[in-house]
Amino acid sequence: MSLHGGHLFRGAALWAALIWSVLVSSAWAAAPSISRTFAPFELGMPIAEFLSAVPADEIGASGDDRLFSVIGLRINVTGIWCTFTQERLSRIEITFSVEYSSRTAWNEFLASATREYGTGFHLPVPGGDVEMWDDGRTTLVLERRPVTARDRAYVVTLFDDAVAIERGGRCAPKYSV
C-alpha cells in the first residue's frame, strides 16, 4: 500500500508542478512589455542617433561602456545619464529633484508603473526603497534614494536586458505574478 500511495503522491505532485508551470508561463506570456523609451531616447539606439536627438556631454568611458550626461534637463529632473555599451544605448537613468520627490508621495510615484506592469519586485534598502519590473527584454527600476540624511530623490532606470545577459547576469528577477 505504501508503494502505491507513494506513486499516487508523486503523480499528484508532478501534476501540481505541471499545472503551476503552465499557470506561471501563461502569466509570463501575458505580462506587458516594459516601454524601452524615455523620449527622445530608446534603449538600443546608436550613439550617433542619440547625439543628433539631444545635447549631451560624454563624462566617462570604461571598456566598451561610454557614459553621457544630457544637457538642458526637464522640469523636476536634476540629471539624465545614458550608458552606451558597444555603441548602443543600454541604460537610461533619470534623477528627479529633491523638491519634486518631497512633494510627491512614493505610492503616487509608483502608481503609473504599477497600473501598467502590475506589482513589482520590492527591495527595501537602507534609507530608501527599490521596485523592479522585468519583462525578459527590459528592466525598469524605480528608487527612492537617500540624498542627505533627511532628503530622498526618486530615480527611474531602464536597462536593456540583452547587455546584462551577455555579461552573465540579470539586472532584476523576472516579472512575477
N, C-alpha and C positions, 0 to 999 in steps of 0.2 A: 504494500500500500504506500509506503513512503517513497518508493521509486516512482510509482505512477503519480503520486502527489507532487513529487519533485519535478517531473516532466510538465505537469499541469502548471505549476508555479512559473517554471522557466518559459513555457509557452505564453502565459499571460504577461509575463514581464517583457518578452520580445514584442508582443502585440502592443503593449503600452508604449514601449520605446519607439516602435514604428509609427503609431498614431501621433506621438509627441513630435517626432521629427517631421511628419507631414504638416502638422499644425504650425510648427516653427518656420519651416521653409515656406509655407503659404503666407505667413505673416511677413517674412523677409521679402517675398516677391511683391507684397502689397505695400511695403514701406516706400514712402515717397522719396524721390530723388532730391538730394540737397542741392540748392542753387549754387552754381560754381562762379557766380558773377557778383561783383560789388562794383557797379557801374563807375567808370568805364572799363574796369579790369575784369578779366575772366581767367580762371585757372587754366593753364596750358598755353596761354597766348605767348608768342615770341617777344623777346626784349624789344626789337625794333618797332613792333606794333604798339607795345606799351609806351615807349618813349614818344611815339608820334601822337598818342592819345592824351598824355598828361605830362606836366613838367615834373621832373624828378631828378634827384642827385644820387649818384652811386656813393654809398657810405662805407662799403666794405666788401671783401671777397675772401672766400676760403675754399680751396679746392675747386669744385665745379659749381659752387654756390656764389651768387652775387646778390647783395642787399641794396635796395633803393629806398630812399625816403621821398615821399610825394610832397611837392611844394604847393602852397595855396590850398590849405585844408578847408574842409567843410565846417559849417557851424556846428558847435558842440564836440568837435573832434580835435584832439591835440597831436595825433600822429597817425600816419598810414605808412606802413612798411611793407615792401613787397620783396620776396625772395625768389630768385630765379635759379633753377637747377638745370644744368645742361641747356641754357638759353631759353627755358620755358618757365612761365610763372607757376611756382609750386606752393606758394604760401602768401596769403594776404592777411595782415594784422591791422586792425583799426582800434585805436585807443580813444575813448571818449573822455571829455574833460571831467574833472572832479566836480565842477559845478553841476553839469548835466547828471552825472552819476549820483550826486547828493539829492537832487530834486526828483529823480525817477526811481520809484521802488524797484527792487530787484525782480520781484514777481512780474511787474509790469514790463520790465526789460526782457524777461524770458518769454512773455506771453505769445509773441508772434512766432517764435521758433517752436514753442510747444504746440500751438494751434496747427502749424504747418507739418511738423515732424513727429508729434507725439511726445511722450515723456522721454527725456534724455537720460544718459548715464550721469548720475550725480557723484561728484567727488569733493568732499569737504577738504579745504586746505587751510592752514593757519592764517587767520585774519581775512579769509575770503571764501569764495565758492567757485566751482567749475561745473558746468553742464556740457555734455558732449553728445553729439549725434554722428553716426557714421553709416552711410548707405552702401559701403563697399567700394565706392569711387571717390567720395569726398567726405572729409571730416569737418564738422562745424563745432567750434568750441566757444562758449560764452563764459567769461570770467568776471568775477568781482574781485579785483586785485588790490591789495594794500599799496597805497602810495606814501602815506605817512602813518604814524601810529593811530591817527583818527580818521583819515580820509581813504576812500576807495575810488577806483576808476573802473569802469566797465570796458572790457576788451572783447572784440569779436575776431576770431581767427578762422580762416578757411585753409584747409590743407588738401593737396592733391594726393590721394592715397597711393597712386602709382609710384610716386617718389619714395614714400615710406616702405612700400612693399619691395621695391628694387633695392633699398638699403637694408632690408632684412627685418623690418619692424613696422608695426601699425601705429598710427597716431592715437587711436582710441579703439575701444571694443566695438564690435558690430552693433548695429541698431538692435535693440532688444524690445520685446513685447511686454 
